[in-house]
Amino acid sequence: MKSYKAPRGMRDVLPEEMPAWQRLEATAHRLARLFGYSEVRPPLMEETELFTRSVGEVTDIVEKEMFSLKKGKTSLTLRPEGTAGVVRAYCQAGYAKRDPLQRLYYCGPMWRYERPQRGRERMFTQFGVECIGSADPRLDAEAIQLACRFFEELGLTGLEVRLNSMGDGDDRDRYRDAVRGFFEPKRAELCELCQDRFERNVLRVLDCKNPSCQELAIGAPVVLDFLSEENAAHFADVQVALKSLGREPIVDPGIVRGLDYYTKTIFEIHAPAIGARSAICGGGRYDHLVRDLGGPDVPAVGFAIGFSGTLIMLEELGLMGDLKPVAPDAYVACLTGGDDDAALRREVLCVADELRAAGVSAIFDVDERSFKGQMKAIAKGGYRLAVIVGEDELARGVVQLKDLGAREQTEVPRADLASAAKGLLGG
């Protein structure tokens, strides 16, 4: 008989792994709300055209990595990144007219058809924020601060903030022309993909991972030399704002974000402690994406953090902690061996349900183990309380309540069990 496995590049997150994931999720939700962001949950699939228009047709994501399906004339794609869907939701909700400034965040799965490797999967989870509706450079600094705080809350220290600017408008056009002129004499030496990029979007050549193309790019024009006075001032203001927050940004002209919608500020957060592949977060400003997706010309800035890479980094740096699945609060044991064990087992179910109704998590034996076997299960299960029910207790309307940490056992009326259990749990 065939045995089934998760699709290649996609995996199960098992109960023993969940505490680490929940730690990241809880940190993301808490910090985002602390910074005034509201959660948004766009669909996991969008019209394919949304990504070709926003991410850019001359990108690896669109050309190679999207999971798409067609039904009739409809083409839908599992989201490869989060920004496009959030901006589409912003436009569809009419925020640009009724409440333009929106701080939005998301936390959920994305899909890209990549070659699976450690830290890079075909289905992966991202936490991202999108602040839409203002070009204020303080918001760039605020987004970077939020990203840094996320990692610092997880125990990382010594983070580096690396900044660049992609420019905007005429300076972006002048920079593109300069890059084209730089690569023109080397065009035949570029890889086949970059020769196509040269024709369609020459700036993508700078983002090539091919070592030979990276060598050919040495000495390429630097976008910061082409910034207009306005865009240079914005870039300077972002740096001043970061310094006021206690961050010392490093200007790095080599940073190139891989998506077409970025303008002005782009940034990466680096953790030098993990070595060569130290980039742990990226983001930037995308001031025309709302317009490109059918809305008004509204500026925006954001970032995304991948959970898989973050967990690997925490493990490598010894920052995972002793995270274990949380056991239920109570185990309800059945003192069998009397005249009507079946009735007693039904009553154990009722006792567990009474505890749950009061907010005390509880389980009970379903393997018909002896009382001694149940006590062994309790001893190694990590429970805080044990509730013991026997025929005598049932007849008298009481149960035995044991505080496993203090190793103290008391008899309590059945009607008072829930309040007594919550008292021992500190609730």
C-alpha positions in Angstrom: 0.0 0.0 0.0 1.3 3.4 -0.9 2.5 5.6 1.9 1.9 9.4 1.6 4.2 12.2 2.4 3.9 16.0 2.6 4.6 17.6 -0.8 8.3 18.3 -1.5 9.3 21.6 0.1 6.3 21.6 2.4 6.2 20.1 5.9 4.2 19.4 8.9 4.6 21.4 12.1 4.2 18.8 14.7 3.0 19.3 18.3 6.5 19.2 19.8 7.6 22.0 17.4 4.6 24.2 18.0 5.8 26.1 21.1 8.7 27.6 19.0 6.3 28.6 16.2 3.8 30.0 18.7 6.6 32.0 20.3 7.2 33.8 17.0 3.6 34.3 16.3 2.9 35.7 19.8 5.9 38.1 19.5 4.7 39.2 16.1 1.1 39.9 17.2 2.2 41.7 20.4 4.7 43.9 18.8 2.6 44.8 15.8 -0.3 45.9 18.1 2.2 47.7 20.3 3.2 49.8 17.3 -0.4 50.5 16.3 -0.8 47.9 13.5 -4.1 46.1 12.9 -4.2 42.5 11.5 -5.4 41.9 8.0 -6.0 38.4 6.5 -6.2 38.5 2.6 -7.0 35.3 0.7 -4.3 32.8 0.3 -4.9 33.0 -3.5 -5.2 36.1 -5.7 -5.6 36.7 -9.4 -2.3 35.9 -11.1 -2.2 39.3 -12.7 -2.0 40.9 -9.3 1.5 39.5 -8.8 2.7 40.0 -12.4 1.8 43.7 -12.1 3.1 44.3 -8.6 6.1 42.0 -8.2 7.2 42.5 -11.8 7.2 40.2 -14.8 11.1 40.1 -15.0 11.6 38.5 -11.6 12.3 34.9 -10.6 9.1 34.9 -8.6 6.9 35.5 -11.6 8.9 33.7 -14.2 9.8 30.5 -12.2 8.3 30.3 -8.7 4.6 30.9 -8.7 2.1 28.1 -8.0 -0.8 28.9 -10.3 -4.0 27.2 -11.4 -6.5 27.9 -14.1 -10.2 27.1 -14.2 -11.8 28.3 -17.4 -10.6 31.8 -18.1 -9.7 32.4 -14.4 -6.0 32.2 -13.3 -5.3 32.2 -9.6 -2.0 32.0 -7.8 -1.0 31.0 -4.3 0.5 34.1 -2.9 4.3 34.2 -3.2 4.6 37.3 -1.0 2.2 39.3 1.2 2.4 43.0 0.1 0.5 42.7 -3.1 -2.6 41.1 -1.4 -2.6 43.7 1.4 -2.4 46.6 -1.0 -5.2 45.0 -3.1 -7.3 44.7 0.1 -6.5 48.3 1.0 -7.8 49.5 -2.4 -10.8 47.3 -2.4 -11.9 48.4 1.1 -11.8 52.0 0.0 -9.3 53.1 2.6 -7.6 55.6 0.3 -10.7 57.8 0.4 -12.1 57.3 3.8 -9.1 56.6 6.1 -5.8 56.7 4.0 -3.3 56.0 6.8 -3.4 52.3 7.6 -0.9 50.3 9.6 -1.6 46.7 8.6 0.1 43.5 9.4 -0.2 39.8 8.5 1.1 36.5 9.6 0.6 33.4 7.4 1.7 31.0 4.7 3.3 31.9 1.3 4.3 29.6 -1.6 7.2 29.7 -4.0 8.4 26.9 -6.3 12.0 26.9 -5.3 14.6 24.2 -4.9 14.0 23.2 -1.2 17.0 23.6 1.1 17.5 24.3 4.8 15.7 27.4 5.7 14.0 27.7 2.2 10.8 25.9 1.6 8.1 25.9 -1.0 5.5 26.7 1.7 6.7 29.1 4.3 5.3 31.5 6.9 5.9 35.2 7.0 5.2 38.0 9.4 4.9 41.3 7.6 3.8 44.9 8.1 2.6 47.5 5.6 2.2 51.1 6.6 0.1 52.7 3.8 -0.8 56.3 3.3 2.2 58.5 4.2 5.7 59.3 2.8 6.9 60.5 6.3 10.5 59.2 6.6 9.8 58.5 10.3 7.6 55.7 9.2 10.5 54.1 7.4 12.5 54.3 10.7 9.5 53.0 12.7 9.2 49.9 10.4 12.9 49.2 10.8 12.6 49.6 14.6 9.7 47.2 14.7 11.7 44.6 12.7 14.7 45.0 15.0 12.6 44.7 18.1 11.1 41.5 16.9 14.5 39.8 16.8 15.7 41.5 20.0 12.6 40.1 21.8 13.7 36.7 20.7 17.2 37.2 22.3 19.3 38.5 19.4 21.8 41.3 20.0 24.3 43.2 17.9 21.9 43.7 14.9 22.9 45.8 12.0 20.6 48.0 10.0 21.8 48.4 6.4 20.2 51.0 4.2 20.1 51.9 0.5 17.7 53.9 -1.7 16.3 52.9 -5.0 15.4 56.5 -5.8 12.2 57.4 -7.6 11.0 59.2 -10.8 13.7 60.8 -12.9 16.6 59.8 -10.8 15.5 56.1 -11.1 15.4 56.5 -14.9 18.8 58.1 -15.0 20.2 55.4 -12.8 18.7 52.7 -15.1 20.3 54.3 -18.1 23.7 54.4 -16.4 23.4 50.7 -15.4 22.5 49.9 -19.0 25.5 51.8 -20.3 27.8 50.0 -17.8 26.7 46.5 -18.8 26.4 47.2 -22.6 30.1 46.3 -23.3 29.8 43.2 -21.1 26.4 42.1 -22.4 27.7 39.0 -24.2 29.4 37.8 -21.0 26.2 37.8 -18.9 24.3 34.6 -18.2 21.4 33.8 -20.5 18.9 35.0 -18.0 20.6 38.3 -17.4 20.9 38.9 -21.2 17.1 38.7 -21.2 16.9 40.9 -18.1 19.2 43.5 -19.9 16.4 43.9 -22.5 13.4 43.9 -20.1 14.6 45.3 -16.8 18.4 45.9 -16.6 18.3 46.6 -12.8 17.5 42.9 -12.3 21.0 42.1 -13.5 22.3 43.6 -10.3 20.3 41.0 -8.3 21.7 38.0 -10.2 23.0 35.2 -8.0 25.3 33.8 -10.7 28.9 34.4 -9.5 30.1 35.4 -13.0 27.4 38.0 -13.2 28.2 39.2 -9.7 31.8 39.7 -10.8 30.8 41.6 -13.9 28.7 43.9 -11.7 31.7 45.0 -9.7 32.1 48.8 -10.2 28.5 49.3 -11.4 27.0 52.7 -10.9 25.6 53.4 -7.4 22.1 54.6 -7.2 22.9 57.1 -4.4 24.9 59.1 -6.9 21.8 59.7 -8.9 19.3 60.7 -6.2 17.4 63.9 -6.7 17.6 66.6 -4.0 14.2 65.5 -2.6 15.0 61.8 -2.5 18.4 62.4 -1.0 16.8 64.5 1.7 14.3 61.7 2.4 17.1 59.1 2.7 19.0 61.4 5.0 15.9 62.0 7.2 15.4 58.2 7.6 19.0 57.9 8.9 18.5 60.8 11.3 15.2 59.2 12.6 17.0 55.9 13.1 19.8 57.5 15.0 17.2 59.2 17.3 15.9 55.7 18.1 19.4 54.5 19.0 20.1 52.7 15.7 23.3 53.4 13.8 22.4 52.6 10.2 25.0 51.4 7.7 24.6 52.8 4.2 25.1 49.9 1.8 24.8 50.7 -1.9 25.0 47.0 -2.6 21.6 46.2 -1.2 19.1 45.4 -4.1 15.6 44.2 -3.3 14.3 41.6 -5.7 10.9 43.0 -6.3 10.0 45.7 -8.8 7.7 47.8 -6.6 10.4 49.2 -4.3 11.2 53.0 -4.3 13.4 55.2 -2.1 14.3 53.4 1.1 15.2 49.7 1.0 16.8 48.0 4.0 18.0 44.7 5.5 18.5 43.7 9.1 21.6 41.6 9.6 22.7 39.4 12.5 26.5 39.2 12.1 26.7 36.4 14.7 25.4 33.9 12.2 28.1 34.4 9.7 28.1 35.0 5.9 24.3 34.6 5.4 23.5 37.2 8.0 20.5 38.9 6.4 17.4 38.0 8.4 14.9 40.6 7.2 14.3 42.9 4.3 11.9 45.6 3.3 11.5 49.1 2.1 9.3 51.8 0.6 6.9 51.2 -2.3 5.3 54.6 -3.0 3.5 53.7 -6.2 2.2 50.2 -5.8 -1.3 51.4 -4.7 -1.5 53.4 -7.9 -0.2 50.5 -10.0 -3.0 48.3 -8.6 -5.8 50.7 -9.4 -5.9 53.1 -6.5 -4.6 56.6 -6.0 -0.9 57.4 -5.8 -0.5 56.6 -2.1 3.0 56.0 -0.5 3.8 53.0 1.7 6.5 51.2 3.5 6.9 47.7 5.0 8.9 44.5 5.6 8.6 40.7 5.9 10.2 38.2 8.1 10.4 34.5 7.4 9.7 32.1 10.3 11.7 29.1 9.0 15.0 31.0 8.7 14.4 32.7 12.1 13.9 29.4 13.9 17.1 28.0 12.3 19.0 31.1 13.4 17.7 30.9 16.9 18.7 27.2 17.1 22.2 27.9 15.8 22.7 30.7 18.3 21.3 28.7 21.2 18.3 30.9 21.7 15.5 28.4 21.3 15.1 27.9 25.1 13.5 24.8 26.6 10.2 25.0 24.7 7.9 22.1 25.2 4.3 21.5 24.4 2.0 22.6 27.2 0.3 19.7 28.9 -3.4 20.0 29.9 -3.9 21.4 33.4 -5.5 18.3 34.8 -5.7 14.5 34.4 -8.9 12.9 35.6 -8.1 9.4 36.8 -10.7 6.6 37.3 -10.3 4.3 40.4 -11.7 1.2 38.7 -12.3 -2.3 40.1 -15.8 -1.7 41.5 -19.2 -3.0 40.7 -19.9 -0.6 37.7 -16.7 0.5 36.0 -18.6 1.6 32.9 -20.7 4.1 34.8 -17.6 5.3 36.6 -15.8 5.9 33.3 -18.8 7.9 32.0 -18.6 10.0 35.1 -15.0 10.7 34.5 -15.9 12.1 31.1 -18.4 14.4 32.9 -15.9 15.6 35.5 -13.4 16.5 32.7 -16.1 18.4 30.9 -17.0 20.3 34.0 -13.4 21.4 34.4 -13.2 22.5 30.8 -16.4 24.5 31.1 -14.6 26.4 33.9 -11.6 27.0 31.8 -9.4 24.2 33.2 -8.0 22.0 30.4 -8.4 18.3 31.2 -8.0 14.9 29.7 -8.9 11.4 31.0 -7.8 7.8 30.4 -9.2 6.1 27.3 -7.1 3.0 27.3 -8.8 1.3 30.2 -5.5 1.2 32.1 -5.4 0.2 35.7 -5.4 2.9 38.4 -1.6 2.2 38.8 -1.2 2.7 35.0 -3.1 5.9 35.1 -0.9 7.2 37.9 2.2 6.4 35.9 0.8 8.4 33.0 0.2 11.3 35.3 3.7 11.2 36.7 5.4 11.6 33.3 2.7 13.7 31.6 3.5 17.2 32.9 0.1 17.8 34.4 -0.3 20.2 37.3 -3.4 18.6 38.8 -4.8 15.1 39.1 -8.5 14.5 39.9 -9.3 11.0 41.2 -12.8 9.6 40.9 -13.9 6.3 42.5 -17.2 4.6 43.3 -17.0 5.8 46.9 -16.3 9.4 45.9 -19.1 9.2 43.4 -21.5 8.0 46.0 -20.5 10.8 48.4 -20.5 13.6 45.8 -16.8 14.3 46.2 -13.5 13.9 44.3 -9.8 13.7 45.3 -7.9 16.7 44.0 -4.1 16.4 44.0 -1.7 19.3 43.5 1.1 17.4 41.7 3.7 20.2 42.2 3.1 20.5 46.0 2.3 16.8 46.3 -0.8 17.6 48.3 -4.1 15.8 48.0 -7.4 17.0 49.3 -11.0 15.8 49.1 -13.4 18.4 47.7 -17.1 18.4 47.0 -17.8 17.8 43.4 -19.7 21.1 43.1 -16.6 22.9 44.3 -14.1 21.1 42.1 -13.8 23.7 39.3 -13.2 26.7 41.7 -10.7 24.6 43.8 -8.8 23.6 40.7 -8.7 27.2 39.4 -7.4 28.3 42.8 -4.6 25.9 42.7 -3.7 27.0 39.2 -3.7 30.6 40.2 -6.8 31.5 38.3 
